Amino acid sequence: MSPQLPLIYAELLVNIRQLSVIVAFQTSCPKDASVSLTADGKQFSLRQNGKISVLHLPGQVASIDIQQPLPGVKEFSWRLPLAGPQRVLHAGDAPTIEGPWSARTLTENSVFSCRNCGTVIVGKGAIKEWRDLPSENWAEMMDFWHCHKPADHKHDQVDTTIKSGSTGGLDLERSRGYGASTKFVAQDQVGFVDITSFLLTPKHLSGIKSPRYSEPSTDGHKPRLTELHCAGCNHAIGYNDEQAEGYKIWKWAMAESVGHFEQAETPCSMGRFFSSIISTLLAAVISSQGCSRIVVMPNISTVPSGVQELADHAAPSTTSPYPTTTCSMPSSSPHAIEPFSLSLWILSPSIRYSSNQTASPELSQNLQAEKTPKEGGAAMKVFWKAISLDEAGSMIEKPGVEEVALPMDAVIELQLNLRGSALLLPESGRKFQDWEVGLLDKYEGS
């Protein structure tokens, strides 16, 4: 078995107009090791033991002579200046928050199948129109920011009902789609889309078992939910949202089909797809609440036996940064395990990086390389740790900490993705004090 090539990781530091490059050897740097930049400043090359590793940098750097690594040292780092003039950022340059499968990308011909077994859930033509839902707290924000609520011309009557304690004023808000009590309900042949799910009417769906309640929570943290399971493989794919009068189907449990053929997705791309959904959700929370500390709480308290062992003991693969597990795990097992939460500290909501553990070509002597993104990948850098539900409950009471609710299997999948993504980083960058460090890939559009 040939020895593993050194890890090369590069990260764009926009604020200081530099690009950080780290090379980490398995043992120590050999005597014949040397590094160089291409003339255009877009690639970093490492030569050692007769082999060449090339990394496409996430930004273009000035073509300069760089310091060579010293034999016997295990890890080296460089700060390289970016090429070209400094770009002045404008307000319009701020990125929009959009995740996979927004309404504008979907059509009447969109078909969605169970990601695990391929059973069709949303058939062709079942949904005639797709609409994006606003953020979950849109009504509360309107209630908070608007100084004048929509009013009827019968001002005296409205004032009287409010003062007397009647609900007439609230009924007026509901009828005009205004106020915290307003809600969206599923509509016939209309698919409502939010960051993590689709809201659909049951009669336009297929391949779903009759709803089944999850086990009631005994710790007082979360109420039970009506889970939805794929009829083909029994994987959890969503839940019955009684308040919205429809079914919520989780995006990460679906695969979009093209014609009669499902798009093939490897476990690695599947992990990135899940990460892109969660990173979009976290970005929306950061944007609306202005916080960087988030607690991910489970809203379904049962998961299959053995999943916790997988989450606790799954060591990252040496060939892929993401464990080969499915995103939607069946929660129908009678053997429930103790739920847990994740405490997240968003160190950087948007970085651009590249790593030879996934995207970098490792050039052989005939210089045939696989294709890699020329501008690196976009990601969110996260400090994280697993915590108990009691600790999570205490944390969300503190100012500056927001709660995000996900199914327990999604919490586990998030933990696995964060843990697996550590392989992209050098060993020195995988921990900070008692925090683990991970990356969540971001959605960049089609």
BASESE-176135 format. One line per field, with one value per residue (C-alpha): residue in three letters; chain; x, y, z. Coordinates in Angstrom, 3 decimals. Layout:
// BASESE-176135
code ALA:...
unit A:...
px X:...
py Y:...
pz Z:...
//
This chain:
// BASESE-176135
code MET:SER:PRO:GLN:LEU:PRO:LEU:ILE:TYR:ALA:GLU:LEU:LEU:VAL:ASN:ILE:ARG:GLN:LEU:SER:VAL:ILE:VAL:ALA:PHE:GLN:THR:SER:CYS:PRO:LYS:ASP:ALA:SER:VAL:SER:LEU:THR:ALA:ASP:GLY:LYS:GLN:PHE:SER:LEU:ARG:GLN:ASN:GLY:LYS:ILE:SER:VAL:LEU:HIS:LEU:PRO:GLY:GLN:VAL:ALA:SER:ILE:ASP:ILE:GLN:GLN:PRO:LEU:PRO:GLY:VAL:LYS:GLU:PHE:SER:TRP:ARG:LEU:PRO:LEU:ALA:GLY:PRO:GLN:ARG:VAL:LEU:HIS:ALA:GLY:ASP:ALA:PRO:THR:ILE:GLU:GLY:PRO:TRP:SER:ALA:ARG:THR:LEU:THR:GLU:ASN:SER:VAL:PHE:SER:CYS:ARG:ASN:CYS:GLY:THR:VAL:ILE:VAL:GLY:LYS:GLY:ALA:ILE:LYS:GLU:TRP:ARG:ASP:LEU:PRO:SER:GLU:ASN:TRP:ALA:GLU:MET:MET:ASP:PHE:TRP:HIS:CYS:HIS:LYS:PRO:ALA:ASP:HIS:LYS:HIS:ASP:GLN:VAL:ASP:THR:THR:ILE:LYS:SER:GLY:SER:THR:GLY:GLY:LEU:ASP:LEU:GLU:ARG:SER:ARG:GLY:TYR:GLY:ALA:SER:THR:LYS:PHE:VAL:ALA:GLN:ASP:GLN:VAL:GLY:PHE:VAL:ASP:ILE:THR:SER:PHE:LEU:LEU:THR:PRO:LYS:HIS:LEU:SER:GLY:ILE:LYS:SER:PRO:ARG:TYR:SER:GLU:PRO:SER:THR:ASP:GLY:HIS:LYS:PRO:ARG:LEU:THR:GLU:LEU:HIS:CYS:ALA:GLY:CYS:ASN:HIS:ALA:ILE:GLY:TYR:ASN:ASP:GLU:GLN:ALA:GLU:GLY:TYR:LYS:ILE:TRP:LYS:TRP:ALA:MET:ALA:GLU:SER:VAL:GLY:HIS:PHE:GLU:GLN:ALA:GLU:THR:PRO:CYS:SER:MET:GLY:ARG:PHE:PHE:SER:SER:ILE:ILE:SER:THR:LEU:LEU:ALA:ALA:VAL:ILE:SER:SER:GLN:GLY:CYS:SER:ARG:ILE:VAL:VAL:MET:PRO:ASN:ILE:SER:THR:VAL:PRO:SER:GLY:VAL:GLN:GLU:LEU:ALA:ASP:HIS:ALA:ALA:PRO:SER:THR:THR:SER:PRO:TYR:PRO:THR:THR:THR:CYS:SER:MET:PRO:SER:SER:SER:PRO:HIS:ALA:ILE:GLU:PRO:PHE:SER:LEU:SER:LEU:TRP:ILE:LEU:SER:PRO:SER:ILE:ARG:TYR:SER:SER:ASN:GLN:THR:ALA:SER:PRO:GLU:LEU:SER:GLN:ASN:LEU:GLN:ALA:GLU:LYS:THR:PRO:LYS:GLU:GLY:GLY:ALA:ALA:MET:LYS:VAL:PHE:TRP:LYS:ALA:ILE:SER:LEU:ASP:GLU:ALA:GLY:SER:MET:ILE:GLU:LYS:PRO:GLY:VAL:GLU:GLU:VAL:ALA:LEU:PRO:MET:ASP:ALA:VAL:ILE:GLU:LEU:GLN:LEU:ASN:LEU:ARG:GLY:SER:ALA:LEU:LEU:LEU:PRO:GLU:SER:GLY:ARG:LYS:PHE:GLN:ASP:TRP:GLU:VAL:GLY:LEU:LEU:ASP:LYS:TYR:GLU:GLY:SER
unit A:A:A:A:A:A:A:A:A:A:A:A:A:A:A:A:A:A:A:A:A:A:A:A:A:A:A:A:A:A:A:A:A:A:A:A:A:A:A:A:A:A:A:A:A:A:A:A:A:A:A:A:A:A:A:A:A:A:A:A:A:A:A:A:A:A:A:A:A:A:A:A:A:A:A:A:A:A:A:A:A:A:A:A:A:A:A:A:A:A:A:A:A:A:A:A:A:A:A:A:A:A:A:A:A:A:A:A:A:A:A:A:A:A:A:A:A:A:A:A:A:A:A:A:A:A:A:A:A:A:A:A:A:A:A:A:A:A:A:A:A:A:A:A:A:A:A:A:A:A:A:A:A:A:A:A:A:A:A:A:A:A:A:A:A:A:A:A:A:A:A:A:A:A:A:A:A:A:A:A:A:A:A:A:A:A:A:A:A:A:A:A:A:A:A:A:A:A:A:A:A:A:A:A:A:A:A:A:A:A:A:A:A:A:A:A:A:A:A:A:A:A:A:A:A:A:A:A:A:A:A:A:A:A:A:A:A:A:A:A:A:A:A:A:A:A:A:A:A:A:A:A:A:A:A:A:A:A:A:A:A:A:A:A:A:A:A:A:A:A:A:A:A:A:A:A:A:A:A:A:A:A:A:A:A:A:A:A:A:A:A:A:A:A:A:A:A:A:A:A:A:A:A:A:A:A:A:A:A:A:A:A:A:A:A:A:A:A:A:A:A:A:A:A:A:A:A:A:A:A:A:A:A:A:A:A:A:A:A:A:A:A:A:A:A:A:A:A:A:A:A:A:A:A:A:A:A:A:A:A:A:A:A:A:A:A:A:A:A:A:A:A:A:A:A:A:A:A:A:A:A:A:A:A:A:A:A:A:A:A:A:A:A:A:A:A:A:A:A:A:A:A:A:A:A:A:A:A:A:A:A:A:A:A:A:A:A:A:A:A:A:A:A:A:A:A:A:A:A:A:A:A:A:A:A:A:A:A:A:A:A:A:A:A:A:A
px 0.000:1.486:1.872:-0.775:0.193:0.572:-2.539:-2.658:-5.269:-5.774:-8.191:-8.929:-8.587:-10.512:-10.325:-6.526:-6.162:-4.097:-4.386:-3.311:-1.745:-0.915:0.956:0.842:2.978:2.047:5.366:7.864:8.969:11.385:14.667:13.645:10.375:9.857:6.930:6.156:3.440:2.404:3.146:-0.502:-0.672:-3.648:-2.018:0.222:2.538:4.290:7.014:8.266:9.446:9.147:5.458:3.691:0.557:-1.170:-3.864:-6.112:-6.095:-9.382:-8.001:-5.264:-2.064:0.899:3.544:6.420:9.221:8.030:10.039:10.875:9.912:12.611:13.325:12.109:9.237:5.680:3.591:4.262:2.134:2.369:0.496:0.457:-0.664:-3.577:-2.951:-4.669:-6.112:-8.300:-11.978:-14.341:-17.417:-20.833:-24.115:-25.404:-22.514:-23.951:-24.833:-28.473:-29.509:-30.749:-30.516:-31.023:-34.380:-35.819:-39.165:-37.625:-35.637:-38.659:-41.313:-44.457:-42.219:-40.153:-40.133:-38.851:-38.065:-36.938:-33.192:-32.684:-34.681:-35.960:-39.684:-41.468:-42.957:-43.821:-44.788:-44.536:-47.338:-48.533:-47.514:-48.508:-46.864:-43.988:-43.775:-41.074:-42.186:-40.890:-38.716:-40.426:-40.469:-41.753:-45.080:-43.485:-41.050:-43.913:-45.726:-42.578:-41.432:-44.667:-45.960:-49.345:-51.208:-53.695:-56.952:-60.544:-62.326:-64.557:-61.949:-64.321:-65.511:-61.966:-60.857:-63.876:-63.228:-59.582:-60.276:-63.031:-60.744:-62.529:-60.566:-62.054:-58.782:-56.888:-59.436:-58.783:-55.045:-55.611:-57.939:-55.339:-52.386:-50.791:-49.518:-47.928:-51.109:-51.007:-49.976:-49.539:-51.573:-51.029:-52.881:-54.108:-51.414:-49.150:-45.783:-44.562:-40.783:-38.686:-35.006:-35.312:-38.627:-41.598:-45.137:-47.543:-51.088:-51.255:-53.485:-50.787:-48.135:-47.463:-45.206:-45.853:-47.061:-49.937:-48.667:-47.414:-46.776:-43.286:-42.892:-44.038:-41.242:-40.822:-38.333:-40.625:-38.344:-40.320:-43.852:-44.318:-44.710:-46.525:-43.738:-43.999:-42.186:-41.365:-43.533:-40.587:-37.920:-39.555:-37.092:-38.364:-39.008:-41.034:-43.954:-47.614:-47.827:-51.325:-51.089:-50.262:-52.803:-50.296:-47.199:-43.708:-41.220:-37.552:-35.364:-32.438:-34.659:-35.417:-33.557:-34.659:-35.258:-34.552:-37.003:-37.240:-33.707:-32.740:-29.655:-26.795:-25.237:-22.232:-22.114:-19.690:-21.975:-24.885:-23.068:-22.409:-26.065:-27.166:-24.508:-25.638:-29.198:-28.104:-25.587:-28.334:-30.594:-27.850:-27.062:-30.727:-30.690:-27.495:-28.941:-32.267:-31.103:-27.577:-26.054:-23.230:-24.147:-26.788:-28.106:-29.484:-32.270:-34.029:-37.765:-38.263:-36.894:-36.448:-33.794:-32.856:-30.653:-27.034:-27.157:-25.714:-22.797:-22.231:-22.293:-20.017:-17.475:-17.484:-13.938:-13.588:-12.675:-9.187:-10.517:-13.629:-14.319:-17.898:-19.063:-21.077:-24.345:-27.744:-29.241:-32.674:-32.499:-35.533:-36.860:-39.286:-37.016:-38.463:-34.988:-34.772:-31.585:-31.070:-31.348:-28.641:-28.104:-25.306:-23.863:-22.562:-20.378:-20.202:-16.622:-16.985:-20.302:-18.590:-15.130:-13.607:-11.225:-9.627:-8.112:-6.380:-8.368:-11.343:-10.923:-7.225:-5.643:-2.771:-0.648:1.097:4.234:2.175:0.523:-3.048:-5.230:-8.913:-10.948:-11.336:-13.153:-10.868:-12.059:-12.293:-15.396:-17.593:-18.218:-19.134:-16.477:-18.031:-16.895:-19.141:-19.675:-22.327:-24.257:-27.129:-30.704:-30.580:-27.466:-29.026:-32.173:-30.086:-28.062:-31.017:-32.223:-29.074:-28.971:-27.230:-28.036:-30.643:-32.375:-32.776:-35.001:-34.231:-35.256:-32.952:-31.626:-30.704:-28.906:-26.884:-26.212:-25.025:-22.651:-21.310:-20.787:-18.998:-16.808:-16.045:-15.215:-12.339:-10.347:-10.193:-8.311:-4.777:-4.599:-3.636:-6.860:-9.320:-9.779:-9.951:-9.896:-12.891:-14.509:-14.344:-13.806:-15.681:-16.873:-20.367:-20.409:-22.530:-24.925:-23.689:-26.505:-26.614
py 0.000:3.332:6.004:8.718:11.981:15.073:17.126:20.521:23.024:26.590:29.237:32.672:35.483:38.253:40.868:40.965:40.123:37.029:33.334:30.832:27.549:24.700:21.496:18.694:15.561:12.217:11.962:14.647:16.548:14.521:16.018:16.280:18.171:21.453:23.775:26.272:28.429:28.436:31.563:32.660:32.257:29.882:26.591:25.398:22.427:20.099:17.727:14.971:11.365:11.588:12.558:15.821:17.118:20.163:22.220:24.694:27.724:29.394:32.714:34.067:35.041:37.094:34.994:35.112:32.890:31.141:29.726:26.039:23.528:22.333:18.585:16.932:19.350:17.982:21.050:24.240:27.298:30.265:33.566:34.572:38.029:38.142:39.363:42.343:45.554:45.566:45.337:47.818:46.040:47.647:46.971:45.174:42.707:41.026:37.410:36.385:33.492:30.758:27.018:24.030:23.644:27.113:27.719:29.483:26.348:24.006:23.427:21.421:18.636:18.373:14.841:13.927:10.439:8.923:9.433:6.041:3.720:5.782:5.488:8.410:10.816:13.825:12.728:14.675:17.225:16.721:20.272:22.985:25.900:26.289:29.230:30.247:30.625:33.582:32.990:31.388:34.595:36.865:37.580:38.441:40.796:42.575:42.917:44.372:46.780:48.181:51.141:51.082:47.817:47.226:48.773:48.603:51.850:51.169:52.527:52.938:49.357:48.004:50.137:49.024:45.337:45.641:47.606:45.269:42.277:40.831:39.005:41.116:42.974:39.702:38.404:41.484:40.778:37.154:38.066:40.416:38.044:40.119:39.504:36.692:34.618:34.459:31.136:29.496:26.389:23.795:24.472:22.212:21.631:24.279:23.425:25.791:25.776:26.790:26.227:22.678:21.303:21.292:21.922:19.851:18.526:14.759:13.921:14.948:12.706:9.020:6.392:7.477:5.228:6.341:8.838:7.375:9.225:9.099:8.109:10.894:12.800:12.078:14.856:17.768:19.166:18.471:17.305:14.245:14.696:12.688:11.159:10.286:7.249:6.074:3.132:1.557:1.521:2.933:5.823:8.968:11.605:14.254:14.852:15.805:19.524:19.781:23.546:24.016:21.348:19.488:17.306:18.714:16.728:17.154:18.135:16.022:12.917:13.578:13.171:15.082:12.865:13.756:12.020:8.413:8.336:9.464:11.626:9.534:10.973:9.620:9.623:12.543:14.685:13.599:14.848:18.145:18.425:17.962:20.415:23.026:22.867:23.199:25.973:27.929:27.491:28.687:31.652:32.684:32.541:34.599:37.172:37.572:37.285:38.698:35.889:33.400:30.904:28.341:25.263:22.514:20.727:17.503:17.779:14.024:12.135:8.599:7.261:3.700:1.579:1.696:5.168:6.756:4.327:5.362:9.034:8.520:6.154:6.636:7.620:9.787:7.767:8.184:8.236:10.409:13.356:12.254:9.000:6.768:7.065:8.092:11.439:10.172:7.305:5.260:6.257:3.356:1.147:0.230:0.644:4.364:6.032:9.163:12.278:14.925:18.435:20.250:23.551:25.534:28.606:30.028:31.213:32.370:32.259:32.301:31.131:29.836:26.919:24.043:20.812:17.945:15.501:15.958:18.339:18.508:16.521:14.363:14.356:11.213:11.293:11.403:14.609:13.398:15.161:15.007:18.191:20.374:23.668:26.474:28.857:26.422:25.588:27.844:26.774:27.867:27.281:26.034:25.282:22.561:20.134:17.585:18.492:17.052:18.289:19.753:21.743:22.847:23.982:26.149:27.610:28.785:30.855:32.970:36.133:35.804:32.096:30.922:27.558:25.559:22.471:19.470:15.807:13.659:11.799:15.148:16.185:12.972:13.508:17.039:15.682:13.114:15.727:18.109:15.319:14.010:17.468:17.701:15.537:18.515:20.492:19.998:18.232:21.452:23.095:20.388:21.482:24.741:24.318:22.033:22.706:20.541:22.396:21.524:22.861:22.970:23.319:26.181:26.234:28.361:27.922:25.994
pz 0.000:-1.074:1.605:1.692:0.043:2.234:2.923:1.207:2.343:1.112:2.382:0.975:3.540:1.810:4.569:4.571:0.857:1.472:0.825:3.472:2.327:4.719:3.883:6.462:6.071:7.607:9.442:8.495:5.435:3.236:2.094:-1.557:-0.900:-2.761:-3.465:-6.215:-7.741:-11.366:-13.381:-13.290:-9.490:-9.617:-8.614:-5.798:-6.454:-4.009:-5.176:-2.892:-3.245:-7.011:-6.892:-7.645:-5.919:-7.389:-5.686:-7.508:-5.228:-4.195:-5.429:-7.660:-5.857:-6.955:-8.667:-6.184:-4.947:-1.798:1.072:0.729:3.451:5.844:6.140:9.330:10.017:9.836:8.927:6.972:6.243:3.891:3.606:-0.051:-1.269:-3.684:-7.207:-8.794:-7.362:-4.290:-5.113:-3.503:-2.170:-2.537:-0.797:-3.877:-3.683:-0.594:-1.458:-1.396:0.816:-1.485:-1.043:-3.318:-5.062:-4.653:-6.340:-9.336:-10.241:-10.148:-12.800:-13.405:-14.727:-11.533:-10.125:-6.661:-5.415:-2.142:-2.025:-0.423:-2.707:-5.643:-4.883:-6.567:-4.021:-6.211:-9.704:-12.939:-13.230:-9.653:-8.742:-11.198:-9.397:-6.947:-4.548:-2.081:1.524:3.543:6.580:9.558:11.596:8.813:10.514:13.847:12.110:10.328:13.629:15.184:12.471:11.041:13.012:11.233:10.965:8.144:9.297:8.270:7.382:10.371:12.782:15.697:15.470:15.359:18.292:20.312:19.749:20.703:23.846:24.957:24.661:21.631:18.938:16.161:15.663:15.391:12.890:10.770:10.815:9.850:7.006:5.548:5.934:8.644:12.149:14.114:13.963:10.164:8.647:5.266:4.523:1.819:-1.424:-4.185:-6.864:-5.290:-3.786:-1.082:-0.714:2.268:2.958:4.291:3.041:0.680:1.948:-0.167:-0.017:0.670:-2.298:-4.781:-3.229:-3.723:-2.199:1.400:4.201:6.377:8.981:12.255:15.479:16.906:20.526:22.872:24.524:28.228:28.960:28.187:25.480:22.314:21.484:19.362:15.598:12.965:10.925:7.242:5.852:2.355:1.320:-0.474:2.231:5.398:5.610:7.318:4.657:6.499:8.820:8.827:9.589:11.027:11.473:7.776:6.779:4.642:4.508:5.050:2.940:3.860:0.936:2.091:1.904:-1.773:-5.059:-8.135:-11.149:-14.760:-17.062:-15.933:-14.563:-11.095:-10.872:-9.561:-6.433:-4.614:-0.790:-1.030:-3.185:-1.011:2.067:0.338:-0.655:2.954:4.140:1.615:2.958:6.584:5.853:4.053:7.078:9.432:7.163:7.285:11.091:11.231:8.825:10.622:14.232:14.029:16.087:15.645:18.386:17.426:19.217:16.977:18.851:17.802:17.185:16.787:19.741:18.431:16.074:15.178:17.392:16.330:14.793:17.929:17.835:14.238:15.182:18.183:16.713:12.941:12.109:9.004:5.935:4.551:1.005:1.349:3.652:4.248:5.844:3.536:5.448:4.191:5.090:6.077:8.511:9.518:12.909:13.153:15.241:18.646:20.153:20.842:21.987:24.015:21.817:21.906:20.580:18.790:19.909:16.929:16.891:13.372:13.073:9.471:7.590:4.205:3.213:0.000:0.290:-1.557:-0.278:-2.032:0.075:-2.237:-5.127:-5.801:-8.583:-7.435:-10.523:-11.599:-13.712:-16.912:-15.587:-16.125:-13.578:-12.756:-13.120:-10.036:-9.356:-10.445:-7.746:-4.845:-2.859:-0.737:2.838:6.336:9.013:12.238:15.775:17.181:20.050:21.026:24.183:26.209:25.843:29.353:28.521:25.239:27.030:29.337:26.475:24.399:27.347:27.115:24.985:21.640:21.266:18.763:18.456:15.241:15.315:13.088:13.110:15.223:12.190:10.619:13.821:13.601:9.899:10.651:13.292:10.824:8.114:10.456:11.789:8.318:6.967:9.453:7.035:4.703:7.352:8.642:11.974:13.749:12.548:13.577:17.192:19.118:22.892:23.599:20.208:17.111:13.823:10.650:7.309:5.836:2.066:0.758:-2.156:-5.053:-7.541:-10.757
//
